[in-house]
Amino acid sequence: MNFFKTFLAALLAIVVGFGAMVIMWTLVMVGMMASLGSSFGGSMPAPVMGESVLRLDMGTVTDAPSGSPFGGFDFATMSSTPGVSLLQAVRAIQSATTDDRIEGIYINFDENTSISLTGLEELRAELVKFKESGKFIVAYQESWAQIGYWFASVADKVYANPAGGLQWQGLSTQMMFYKGLLDKLDIEPIVVRHGQFKSAVEPFILDGMSPENRLQYETLFGSIWNVMVSDIAASRGITVDELQRMANELTIDSPQAAVDNKMIDGTMYEDQVLADMGSRMKETTEEPKIVSFGDYAAQVFDESKSDNEIAIVYAEGDIVSGSGSQGQIGSASLVEKIKEVREDDDIKAVVLRINSPGGSALASEVMWRELELLKAEKPLVVSMGSMAASGGYYIAAPGDAIMANRTTLTGSIGVFGLFANLSDALKTNAGITVDVVNTNRYSDLGTMLHSPSEAEMAYLQKSVEDVYATFTGHVAAGRNMTVEAVDNIGQGRVWSGVNALEIGLIDGFGGLVDAVALAADRVGVADDFRVREVMDTPTGLEALFGGLGATVRNYVMQDELGAAFEEYEHLRQMLDEKGVQARMPYAIDIR
């Protein structure tokens, strides 16, 4: 009798628990659909009134349009904020420059923005033009970090909270090395690579940076820092030498020190900043009408009815074979989009916008071939975003012209293969031993349960060398260089956009809008064209819940891992990939 009571109680608990879970998820989905519905047309942004100031917080700006219906959904607040793509953001600032209703811009920088350093560089260039139109820009932040300050230094006036401050000590990045952990676990990393700078595998075989790797990062970060310092010097009227001295001596140790050294114009509370902007309006007011950047951008459209289309194809994320998933460039998916624009007679030229650290070399080769076919029929302009490195440069090579920003990370022309021998780790730590049956001498090549022989290592090395030869050959043909010249600047080395221009990897500086203008000019339609963004559009319940799953997973992992999330993601993606890889080393986080 006690057994049946216990059984029935447990069964009832399961039924009740399952029912509660169904109700909870139903409520969650209803809330999400309602929020998403309001974001995608359920309610229109408020109309822009005259005598307004455009508030630029950057919090909702992303480099590429989101292909996920949950891209702007915040699971913490169960609300959705419509995202603003970089193209929309540039158009919004350009529109505000000539919009009589907008008298100024208020930069209130959100340090948690997901837009890249390069995206900020593109928008900063547009703010320079806005300022040259005679309209004002005021920037305020409770406490400025270096990236946000560089972006905001274009303003006429830069303010901070009296209890805030300004971070000013130079750029830094930290890299994790796993060799010590692998040694403790008796895991043997098996590495094959070409390129003395191809450092993606170093965390598994070294406990610190190699001299070659340190050299490339010192050069890379020095180049990006010089861009930031030179921009700030030009905007603030401070010499480069003085900015460098202040960083080296930690001079800016308080808000007042920032004021005394002309880094900011004063300390204020936000209500005082708003009053200051009110006094700058054509008709003085206590506080100007503030227009949300997201709302304003949503009302700015390309109104051209031209039959001449310039297509933008986005290649965003890690490069993988097949269709890929959210945050990846699947070779099959991108090939389909490239073929679509190649066969569309209304599309006169194509801009390939790349934001990728690379990935599968084979997938890169598949996409390279389709881009070559496109190039044979229509002009192809490549626009590099924050990074177009390794496999990202592989697919850039066919471009008739390649444009990047000064802070773009590119190059990394090199390849590697990575797997591990776990046999000793299993035996030592878990008492598990391994035996094997092969039909041929090398049937178990590439498995994770034995150490490769000298002949097997030679075989693997040859496959890496073959891929590297193909990679450098494509770059040489695309850039009109010799293979030897490509090898000299290749070897896996990462370059900034500034250095890439010097060594011939790119043709000039410019953002996405500049690349579109160049593409239109190349086909003689500079004064008569419109832009078509070619992007993934999820359909059906499978796509809906697939996007939900990826979004929830990322939300949970980011919440748990915090700043280590990007390192985890980069490591996971690199270890998941099979075969030879053309991938950027490390997950670079510039601070």
Phi and psi in degrees as a GROMACS rama.xvg file:
@    title "Ramachandran Plot"
@    xaxis  label "Phi"
@    yaxis  label "Psi"
@TYPE xy
-60.2729  -35.4103  ASN-2
-62.0182  -47.1583  PHE-3
-67.0011  -36.1038  PHE-4
-62.2664  -44.7765  LYS-5
-64.0138  -42.7995  THR-6
-63.1843  -47.5008  PHE-7
-64.7782  -37.4758  LEU-8
-64.4029  -42.7121  ALA-9
-64.9118  -41.8405  ALA-10
-62.9144  -42.8618  LEU-11
-62.068  -40.9011  LEU-12
-62.9506  -39.5852  ALA-13
-64.5749  -45.5857  ILE-14
-62.1439  -46.3441  VAL-15
-63.569  -43.8019  VAL-16
-62.1621  -42.6223  GLY-17
-63.9081  -42.4332  PHE-18
-62.9749  -40.8034  GLY-19
-63.7213  -38.7149  ALA-20
-65.0019  -42.6591  MET-21
-61.4546  -44.9734  VAL-22
-61.8648  -43.6556  ILE-23
-60.675  -48.179  MET-24
-69.2617  -30.395  TRP-25
-63.9305  -44.3239  THR-26
-64.0319  -40.396  LEU-27
-60.4958  -46.9844  VAL-28
-66.3056  -38.6006  MET-29
-62.3162  -44.0498  VAL-30
-62.6298  -40.72  GLY-31
-67.3184  -43.5819  MET-32
-64.3371  -38.3273  MET-33
-65.6341  -41.9938  ALA-34
-66.4601  -44.7818  SER-35
-66.6047  -35.58  LEU-36
-62.892  -40.6649  GLY-37
-69.6094  -26.8137  SER-38
-77.2909  -30.6625  SER-39
-109.558  50.0711  PHE-40
111.804  -7.49402  GLY-41
-66.3022  -34.0714  GLY-42
-143.016  136.182  SER-43
-84.1422  148.477  MET-44
-59.8212  150.813  PRO-45
-62.8415  142.385  ALA-46
-64.8907  148.925  PRO-47
-83.7273  126.38  VAL-48
-94.4082  165.278  MET-49
-68.7408  165.309  GLY-50
55.3326  49.3519  GLU-51
-114.095  162.528  SER-52
-121.937  132.427  VAL-53
-87.3133  120.072  LEU-54
-89.2919  118.638  ARG-55
-107.977  101.35  LEU-56
-105.754  -17.0857  ASP-57
68.3582  0.144396  MET-58
-64.5136  -29.6143  GLY-59
-104.923  5.33374  THR-60
-86.7054  131.912  VAL-61
-126.742  156.949  THR-62
-63.6638  -41.3382  ASP-63
-125.546  155.113  ALA-64
-60.5838  143.187  PRO-65
-78.3252  132.153  SER-66
-90.3517  -0.905771  GLY-67
-101.595  136.926  SER-68
-67.1728  -11.4004  PRO-69
-107.754  15.2814  PHE-70
-59.2107  -35.2798  GLY-71
-104.885  14.3586  GLY-72
-87.6519  132.106  PHE-73
-106.128  110.88  ASP-74
-71.9788  -19.2464  PHE-75
-71.7729  -38.3042  ALA-76
-107.079  -3.9312  THR-77
54.4703  40.9056  MET-78
-132.673  160.775  SER-79
-123.281  133.925  SER-80
-116.204  120.731  THR-81
-58.6206  130.364  PRO-82
-77.4462  158.307  GLY-83
-121.146  118.863  VAL-84
-75.2026  162.631  SER-85
-58.6938  -41.0956  LEU-86
-61.524  -43.9612  LEU-87
-61.5815  -41.39  GLN-88
-64.426  -43.6975  ALA-89
-62.2197  -46.0826  VAL-90
-60.8383  -37.1742  ARG-91
-64.666  -43.5439  ALA-92
-67.7972  -40.2025  ILE-93
-61.5799  -40.7843  GLN-94
-66.2504  -41.8539  SER-95
-63.6869  -28.0527  ALA-96
-61.1315  -35.0949  THR-97
-109.492  2.77532  THR-98
-85.8263  114.065  ASP-99
-64.902  -18.854  ASP-100
-74.8637  -23.6028  ARG-101
-100.63  116.22  ILE-102
-97.7703  -18.8212  GLU-103
-165.677  173.358  GLY-104
-121.341  136.788  ILE-105
-110.334  107.94  TYR-106
-86.3322  112.3  ILE-107
-124.221  79.069  ASN-108
-68.3121  130.01  PHE-109
-93.3315  111.545  ASP-110
-66.7273  -14.554  GLU-111
-91.0849  11.2599  ASN-112
-59.6733  147.242  THR-113
-93.4106  -3.16828  SER-114
-71.5751  147.01  ILE-115
-78.8133  168.576  SER-116
-58.5412  -40.2881  LEU-117
-67.461  -39.1331  THR-118
-60.8288  -40.4002  GLY-119
-63.8015  -37.0659  LEU-120
-62.1781  -40.9375  GLU-121
-64.5796  -42.5799  GLU-122
-71.1893  -34.7187  LEU-123
-62.1044  -38.4789  ARG-124
-62.0792  -36.9211  ALA-125
-70.0048  -33.1058  GLU-126
-67.4829  -33.2928  LEU-127
-59.9552  -44.1484  VAL-128
-66.2949  -38.6954  LYS-129
-60.315  -45.0768  PHE-130
-64.3173  -37.5237  LYS-131
-66.6106  -18.0521  GLU-132
-75.1186  -9.09338  SER-133
102.367  -6.72168  GLY-134
-83.8699  158.463  LYS-135
-94.6285  156.162  PHE-136
-131.364  127.181  ILE-137
-121.599  135.904  VAL-138
-121.16  137.006  ALA-139
-142.998  137.145  TYR-140
-148.06  143.89  GLN-141
-58.8356  -43.2842  GLU-142
-148.231  127.933  SER-143
-91.7351  128.704  TRP-144
-90.0843  167.317  ALA-145
-63.9829  -43.046  GLN-146
-65.7609  -46.3535  ILE-147
-62.8166  -38.3788  GLY-148
-66.4548  -42.5386  TYR-149
-57.261  -45.6893  TRP-150
-61.6336  -43.3017  PHE-151
-83.4857  -11.735  ALA-152
-64.1599  -14.0522  SER-153
-67.9049  -17.5896  VAL-154
-67.0312  156.435  ALA-155
-64.4246  -40.2408  ASP-156
-135.124  135.841  LYS-157
-121.9  124.722  VAL-158
-123.322  157.524  TYR-159
-134.574  161.907  ALA-160
-66.6655  144.117  ASN-161
-56.7962  -27.0744  PRO-162
-101.4  7.53744  ALA-163
-90.7853  -128.817  GLY-164
160.777  -167.166  GLY-165
-143.59  122.95  LEU-166
-79.2706  126.444  GLN-167
-152.258  88.5548  TRP-168
-143.168  7.3297  GLN-169
98.8813  170.228  GLY-170
-88.1402  153.229  LEU-171
-152.239  152.153  SER-172
-143.47  148.167  THR-173
-116.789  144.013  GLN-174
-126.75  135.219  MET-175
-92.1899  140.693  MET-176
-123.167  135.731  PHE-177
-109.948  5.37307  TYR-178
-58.5228  -44.4338  LYS-179
-60.4952  -40.6268  GLY-180
-65.5359  -44.4625  LEU-181
-62.83  -38.2733  LEU-182
-62.4174  -42.951  ASP-183
-64.9918  -32.05  LYS-184
-91.3093  1.68273  LEU-185
59.3227  35.2819  ASP-186
-97.2804  126.826  ILE-187
-99.3703  111.47  GLU-188
-75.4357  134.285  PRO-189
-108.171  116.402  ILE-190
-126.256  132.192  VAL-191
-131.184  137.141  VAL-192
-157.04  161.515  ARG-193
-126.502  125.816  HIS-194
122.419  117.973  GLY-195
-66.4149  -20.0921  GLN-196
-99.4644  1.38037  PHE-197
-76.384  84.7153  LYS-198
-96.3057  7.99972  SER-199
-60.1025  -26.9831  ALA-200
-91.9361  -8.96289  VAL-201
-58.0805  -37.3425  GLU-202
-58.1734  -20.3012  PRO-203
-95.5599  -13.653  PHE-204
-124.093  -10.1192  ILE-205
-129.441  164.9  LEU-206
-108.907  10.246  ASP-207
-168.716  174.918  GLY-208
-68.8172  141.337  MET-209
-71.9708  159.715  SER-210
-56.7402  -38.3524  PRO-211
-64.7471  -42.4894  GLU-212
-67.0617  -42.3696  ASN-213
-61.0611  -40.9378  ARG-214
-60.5854  -45.5334  LEU-215
-67.2703  -35.0505  GLN-216
-76.2595  -34.3178  TYR-217
-63.2036  -40.9623  GLU-218
-66.7643  -44.6582  THR-219
-63.1022  -52.3234  LEU-220
-69.9061  -33.0052  PHE-221
-62.5096  -39.558  GLY-222
-65.3147  -45.877  SER-223
-66.2001  -41.2243  ILE-224
-62.6064  -40.5155  TRP-225
-62.5965  -36.6552  ASN-226
-60.4712  -48.7708  VAL-227
-63.32  -45.7563  MET-228
-64.3423  -42.1954  VAL-229
-65.9254  -37.8794  SER-230
-64.2101  -45.2918  ASP-231
-65.384  -40.451  ILE-232
-59.5423  -43.9987  ALA-233
-66.4665  -38.4466  ALA-234
-78.7633  -35.9096  SER-235
-100.753  -7.51377  ARG-236
70.7364  32.3459  GLY-237
-114.669  140.518  ILE-238
-71.7091  154.251  THR-239
-60.4694  -42.1787  VAL-240
-60.7373  -39.436  ASP-241
-68.1628  -40.2809  GLU-242
-63.3474  -40.5699  LEU-243
-65.1905  -42.0966  GLN-244
-60.9142  -44.6309  ARG-245
-63.2352  -35.9164  MET-246
-68.4782  -42.2524  ALA-247
-69.0102  -29.1697  ASN-248
-103.719  6.13104  GLU-249
50.4617  45.735  LEU-250
-66.0247  -36.7519  THR-251
-85.6412  84.1337  ILE-252
-109.702  7.66681  ASP-253
-163.358  161.865  SER-254
-58.0434  -38.7731  PRO-255
-66.7659  -35.6531  GLN-256
-63.9925  -36.134  ALA-257
-65.4852  -37.5274  ALA-258
-69.0013  -46.6846  VAL-259
-62.4097  -30.7375  ASP-260
-98.8803  15.4629  ASN-261
64.4729  19.836  LYS-262
-76.0459  -36.5825  MET-263
-129.392  166.398  ILE-264
-96.8731  -9.82453  ASP-265
167.075  171.206  GLY-266
-112.171  132.337  THR-267
-148.345  161.511  MET-268
-88.8524  161.811  TYR-269
-62.1995  -36.0404  GLU-270
-62.7315  -32.1645  ASP-271
-72.8037  -35.5878  GLN-272
-64.5993  -42.8113  VAL-273
-63.0603  -39.2186  LEU-274
-65.3615  -38.1441  ALA-275
-61.6602  -42.3707  ASP-276
-66.8738  -36.1216  MET-277
-58.8318  -36.0481  GLY-278
-73.0865  -15.4666  SER-279
-90.4732  -9.88694  ARG-280
-69.7995  156.479  MET-281
-57.943  -40.818  LYS-282
-112.79  108.163  GLU-283
-54.6252  136.888  THR-284
-141.588  159.434  THR-285
-65.7136  -35.427  GLU-286
-155.13  125.64  GLU-287
-73.0855  160.621  PRO-288
-73.5039  125.497  LYS-289
-99.1515  128.412  ILE-290
-106.856  127.21  VAL-291
-63.9263  136.45  SER-292
-63.2328  -39.5462  PHE-293
-63.0096  -42.9634  GLY-294
-65.1108  -41.8525  ASP-295
-67.352  -45.2119  TYR-296
-61.2724  -34.2168  ALA-297
-66.9074  -18.156  ALA-298
-102.249  5.23309  GLN-299
-105.284  118.556  VAL-300
-126.763  157.012  PHE-301
-79.8164  104.758  ASP-302
-90.478  6.18797  GLU-303
-65.9662  138.769  SER-304
-105.654  15.3761  LYS-305
-60.4695  148.09  SER-306
-83.3015  -10.105  ASP-307
-88.0096  114.439  ASN-308
-110.582  138.704  GLU-309
-108.728  116.671  ILE-310
-89.5391  138.092  ALA-311
-108.294  119.106  ILE-312
-106.673  123.069  VAL-313
-93.2458  130.268  TYR-314
-120.465  96.5347  ALA-315
-123.764  117.614  GLU-316
116.275  -167.885  GLY-317
-74.5861  143.792  ASP-318
-88.5621  123.94  ILE-319
-135.497  161.131  VAL-320
-78.3992  155.455  SER-321
84.3288  -153.54  GLY-322
-78.2136  -28.0759  SER-323
73.4568  177.436  GLY-324
-133.788  -172.795  SER-325
-56.3112  130.587  GLN-326
84.4942  11.479  GLY-327
-129.868  156.401  GLN-328
-103.589  100.485  ILE-329
-81.4209  130.361  GLY-330
-59.9648  -40.8058  SER-331
-65.3637  -41.0403  ALA-332
-66.8015  -44.6132  SER-333
-69.4443  -38.6495  LEU-334
-59.0853  -41.2595  VAL-335
-61.8507  -42.6134  GLU-336
-67.8109  -40.8763  LYS-337
-64.1226  -42.0416  ILE-338
-63.2037  -38.8312  LYS-339
-60.0278  -47.1199  GLU-340
-73.4961  -28.3343  VAL-341
-66.7808  -36.0319  ARG-342
-90.8896  -4.30281  GLU-343
-90.4304  114.354  ASP-344
-68.9411  -22.737  ASP-345
-71.5324  -23.4885  ASP-346
-86.3436  116.411  ILE-347
-92.1054  -28.7203  LYS-348
-154.894  162.384  ALA-349
-129.797  137.202  VAL-350
-109.951  121.923  VAL-351
-98.2329  111.779  LEU-352
-95.7441  114.52  ARG-353
-109.374  127.73  ILE-354
-132.925  88.4192  ASN-355
-153.65  138.388  SER-356
-87.2645  0.978242  PRO-357
100.978  -159.787  GLY-358
158.211  -126.526  GLY-359
-66.6715  127.374  SER-360
-68.9177  -38.4699  ALA-361
-64.7957  -44.2867  LEU-362
-62.419  -37.6291  ALA-363
-62.4207  -40.6956  SER-364
-64.3204  -40.2524  GLU-365
-62.026  -43.5468  VAL-366
-72.5133  -35.8555  MET-367
-56.7931  -42.7795  TRP-368
-62.4834  -44.3806  ARG-369
-67.1013  -34.1184  GLU-370
-69.143  -33.5248  LEU-371
-63.811  -40.338  GLU-372
-64.3651  -40.5598  LEU-373
-63.2727  -46.0582  LEU-374
-59.675  -32.2031  LYS-375
-67.9265  -18.7494  ALA-376
-112.594  -29.4665  GLU-377
-143.148  151.975  LYS-378
-59.5584  137.633  PRO-379
-124.554  113.571  LEU-380
-108.433  129.921  VAL-381
-98.2066  130.297  VAL-382
-114.725  114.5  SER-383
-88.1253  133  MET-384
-90.0934  -129.918  GLY-385
-65.5096  -36.659  SER-386
-154.191  142.727  MET-387
-140.576  77.6343  ALA-388
-119.387  153.205  ALA-389
54.5308  -115.961  SER-390
-59.0528  -28.5221  GLY-391
-64.796  -35.4302  GLY-392
-78.6933  -31.9665  TYR-393
-51.7815  -47.3124  TYR-394
-83.5651  -9.3358  ILE-395
-83.0354  -24.3759  ALA-396
-54.8433  -35.2414  ALA-397
-69.8939  -10.3757  PRO-398
-58.4283  138.839  GLY-399
-64.3412  -33.6148  ASP-400
-145.696  142.116  ALA-401
-121.111  123.646  ILE-402
-117.088  144.504  MET-403
-146.363  170.584  ALA-404
-97.4217  168.536  ASN-405
-64.5117  -29.7631  ARG-406
-94.5171  3.83566  THR-407
-64.2442  141.785  THR-408
-100.53  126.584  LEU-409
-147.474  -172.944  THR-410
83.4272  -123.527  GLY-411
53.2034  42.9683  SER-412
-78.7799  93.6428  ILE-413
-173.036  164.546  GLY-414
-138.784  160.731  VAL-415
-155.216  164.28  PHE-416
-128.788  143.895  GLY-417
-144.042  125.691  LEU-418
-151.823  -176.595  PHE-419
-137.717  152.639  ALA-420
-101.569  113.876  ASN-421
-101.503  2.96334  LEU-422
-61.5165  -46.517  SER-423
-66.8416  -37.6151  ASP-424
-62.9632  -42.3295  ALA-425
-65.9902  -40.1291  LEU-426
-69.7051  -47.4878  LYS-427
-70.7468  -42.2234  THR-428
-96.0486  -21.6556  ASN-429
-130.157  -2.39481  ALA-430
70.3089  19.5033  GLY-431
-95.5672  128.461  ILE-432
-111.856  159.872  THR-433
-125.807  134.899  VAL-434
-126.332  162.941  ASP-435
-146  149.008  VAL-436
-123.964  123.138  VAL-437
-118.219  144.792  ASN-438
-83.0266  -24.4216  THR-439
-136.075  171.076  ASN-440
-59.6379  -38.0867  ARG-441
-116.611  28.7854  TYR-442
-61.2421  -30.0091  SER-443
-94.8471  19.2703  ASP-444
-60.9269  131.454  LEU-445
91.1657  -6.48798  GLY-446
-75.5851  167.574  THR-447
-99.9169  21.2358  MET-448
-124.397  18.1162  LEU-449
-158.207  157.801  HIS-450
-87.3897  127.635  SER-451
-67.1322  146.643  PRO-452
-78.1062  175.519  SER-453
-61.8342  -39.5922  GLU-454
-67.1812  -38.786  ALA-455
-67.4102  -39.3744  GLU-456
-64.6634  -38.7388  MET-457
-63.5521  -39.8673  ALA-458
-62.5129  -46.0386  TYR-459
-66.0236  -40.131  LEU-460
-63.5852  -38.8913  GLN-461
-62.1802  -39.1824  LYS-462
-64.3866  -37.1478  SER-463
-66.7411  -43.9775  VAL-464
-63.4616  -38.492  GLU-465
-63.2433  -43.7146  ASP-466
-65.7333  -41.3258  VAL-467
-62.3479  -40.6228  TYR-468
-62.9985  -41.1256  ALA-469
-64.8756  -45.3932  THR-470
-58.1356  -53.8862  PHE-471
-65.4919  -32.1004  THR-472
-64.1935  -42.2119  GLY-473
-63.1214  -43.9758  HIS-474
-64.4343  -43.1103  VAL-475
-59.6998  -43.4844  ALA-476
-67.9985  -42.4387  ALA-477
-69.7545  -33.8871  GLY-478
-101.977  4.78347  ARG-479
57.0058  48.7262  ASN-480
-124.652  166.262  MET-481
-82.0956  156.317  THR-482
-60.8293  -36.9164  VAL-483
-63.453  -39.9698  GLU-484
-65.0383  -39.4238  ALA-485
-65.2455  -41.4807  VAL-486
-62.2615  -36.4241  ASP-487
-64.9226  -33.6963  ASN-488
-101.551  0.661752  ILE-489
-91.8218  -116.039  GLY-490
58.345  20.7026  GLN-491
84.0226  6.06514  GLY-492
-76.7871  137.219  ARG-493
-94.8815  136.612  VAL-494
-124.856  152.359  TRP-495
-80.7778  167.816  SER-496
-59.6928  -37.0006  GLY-497
-59.3983  -49.6368  VAL-498
-70.1383  -33.9261  ASN-499
-62.217  -36.3528  ALA-500
-67.0058  -39.8852  LEU-501
-63.6285  -35.0762  GLU-502
-100.386  3.65547  ILE-503
88.9054  13.1912  GLY-504
-78.8117  -21.96  LEU-505
-130.944  167.922  ILE-506
-102.236  -18.0878  ASP-507
175.683  170.1  GLY-508
-90.2782  144.865  PHE-509
163.894  155.56  GLY-510
-95.2154  -164.921  GLY-511
-62.7046  -44.1101  LEU-512
-64.9709  -37.3223  VAL-513
-64.5614  -39.1138  ASP-514
-65.3974  -39.4839  ALA-515
-63.1941  -43.5949  VAL-516
-62.9911  -39.5061  ALA-517
-65.539  -42.7125  LEU-518
-61.685  -43.1661  ALA-519
-64.2432  -39.6209  ALA-520
-64.7143  -35.9293  ASP-521
-67.9044  -22.0298  ARG-522
-109.262  12.6552  VAL-523
70.8528  28.0749  GLY-524
-123.601  29.6582  VAL-525
-56.3961  -29.1078  ALA-526
-102.253  4.10916  ASP-527
-151.909  79.1587  ASP-528
-155.908  164.392  PHE-529
-136.22  161.254  ARG-530
-101.229  134.782  VAL-531
-118.571  120.32  ARG-532
-88.9797  121.231  GLU-533
-98.4413  113.851  VAL-534
-144.642  163.378  MET-535
-70.8146  133.314  ASP-536
-121.338  104.48  THR-537
-63.6328  141.34  PRO-538
-132.382  151.045  THR-539
78.262  168.97  GLY-540
-66.5562  -33.6384  LEU-541
-61.6022  -44.3061  GLU-542
-66.0112  -39.7961  ALA-543
-61.2262  -52.4233  LEU-544
-75.8824  -25.9348  PHE-545
-63.9234  -44.1762  GLY-546
-64.698  -38.9792  GLY-547
-61.7548  -44.3119  LEU-548
-60.3864  -45.1903  GLY-549
-65.219  -40.022  ALA-550
-66.6929  -45.1007  THR-551
-62.6152  -44.1171  VAL-552
-58.6363  -48.4634  ARG-553
-63.5128  -38.298  ASN-554
-62.5657  -46.2606  TYR-555
-65.9361  -45.9738  VAL-556
-64.9624  -41.3005  MET-557
-64.3514  -37.6302  GLN-558
-65.5182  -38.0205  ASP-559
-78.9182  -41.6434  GLU-560
-94.1003  -20.6216  LEU-561
59.1285  -127.063  GLY-562
-65.7351  -19.1933  ALA-563
-83.2023  -1.76508  ALA-564
-62.32  -45.6075  PHE-565
-63.0179  -39.2877  GLU-566
-63.0009  -42.9207  GLU-567
-61.8103  -46.7457  TYR-568
-61.9485  -44.339  GLU-569
-62.6382  -43.445  HIS-570
-65.4827  -43.7516  LEU-571
-61.6295  -46.3259  ARG-572
-64.8464  -37.7542  GLN-573
-68.4417  -39.7948  MET-574
-76.1961  -26.0466  LEU-575
-72.6392  -29.6104  ASP-576
-71.2866  135.556  GLU-577
-103.334  150.034  LYS-578
84.8376  -170.515  GLY-579
-72.8017  137.007  VAL-580
-117.575  143.874  GLN-581
-117.697  89.4549  ALA-582
-133.429  146.493  ARG-583
-65.4542  137.316  MET-584
-73.5956  136.222  PRO-585
65.5098  166.653  TYR-586
-101.432  100.599  ALA-587
-79.7903  123.42  ILE-588
-122.066  106.697  ASP-589
-87.611  124  ILE-590
